[in-house]
């Protein structure tokens, strides 16, 4: 069992690092171009994978609110009823006389 783990763990690490490397945007890669990182991960699986994970990719901080100013963090999906901009757009789209019609319907007129 230990022999199998000694083979599978570096293989899984190499596969993860290679896929992460090729799917990363060029702007987020540090120190070397993307093709060199991919070759390094493929030729030297253990050393290349560990070096890619440690030094190859710009890491973004995990915190940050969705829609915070500055755009430094990831934007998270917000439900429409939690999005104040969406709710404002609903008020703007509604005709002004619609409120009067609703009052007449409630009174039975």
Secondary structure, 3 states (H helix, E strand, C coil): CHHHHHHHHHHHHHHHHHHHHHHCCHHHECCCCHHHHHHHHHHCHHHHHHHHHHHHECCCCCCCCCCCCCCCCCCCCCCHHHCHHHHHHHHHHCCCCHHHHHHHHHHCC
